[in-house]
Amino acid sequence: MSARNASDSPAVVIVGSYVHDHVWQTDRFPQPGETRRAMGFSTGPGGKGFNQAVACVRQQARALFIGALGNDALALAAQDFARHENLACAWLILDHVPTAAAGIIVDAGGANQIMVNLAANEHLSTDFIRSHGARFAEARVLLVQLENNLDGVRTALALASEHGLLRVLNPAPMHAGMDAGMLALCDLITPNETEFAQLVERFCAKPLRAGEVAKLADAELHALCRELGVPSMVVTLGAAGCFVSHATGMLRGDQRDHYRVAAESTVVVDTTGAGDAFNGALVAMLSQPTHVAFADAVRYANRVAAMSTEQAGAASAVPHRAAVISRFGED
């Protein structure tokens, strides 16, 4: 069955995952076989798609999230949080699988290790997604990730193509079943350096270590992006900021076809969900009815991501637009 919060027409449709996070803070990661005392524990909403949807609405963009839950207590928590955020949702509620959950360990430097059971997210039916085709017709941007079954992701991209939406894929986490046909359905992809290295190795047959991506010369990095064939790419590079690459003639308001955007200064507490904060903020800016230059959208998304690392949590750590503007101004 499904439920949807009442809302105005969405500017962004996000088809994705909900995962309930269980987070432990520690001074360092345990070694195999080692038991360590945690310095703190928290639990709350997460999942790439849901985090991105929360980031989107906190930047004052109208969004619809389409996802799957089990019929359990974690599902009730998800729905309560969405209502509190004024996030419109279409939930497929499943009796035969649980709501997804993750165990996350965060060390003293803010780095994390994550184990996740995707559960209901891998059963988001194509028929359920198609049943919301009218909402796609109302929107400007689609955002998808790879924490759902790939037939569901492909269905969402096909609906977005049918209705002329900007099709954005955050290829995370990388999926063995992802193919060139899926890339061909995208206008923009947003891999981090690990995912970018995996894409280059899989589709360009070129070995590349994740740790070397940020060190590549701009021209070389741009050339690799162009080999992947997606019109626009944003490669997020953590503390090194991000790299933007556009195909010739498709600059999306930019003056250059490739450039770097520096990371914002921040005191990191927890990097969990920072990439999701970036993606949600980016599509929020790209969905605006008035034109926003792509470089400005990326710069703003960088700021949201930076601020999200300053407190523990994923969805709950994403700053609201007012806080971002108060810190960085309107520019």
Secondary structure, DSSP 8 states (H G I E B T S, - for coil): -EEE---S--SEEEE---EEEEEEE-SS---TT-----SEEEEEEE-HHHHHHHHHHHTT--EEEEEEEESSHHHHHHHHHHHHTT-EEEEEEESSS--EEEEEEE-TTS-EEEEEE-GGGGG--HHHHHTTHHHHHH-SEEEE-SSS-HHHHHHHHHHHHHHT-EEEE---S--TT--HHHHHT-SEE--BHHHHHHHHHHHH-----HHHHTTS-HHHHHHHHHHH--SEEEEE-GGG-EEEEE-TT--TT-SSSEEEE-------S--TTHHHHHHHHHHHHHT-SS---HHHHHHHHHHHHHHHTTSS-SGGG---HHHHHHHH---
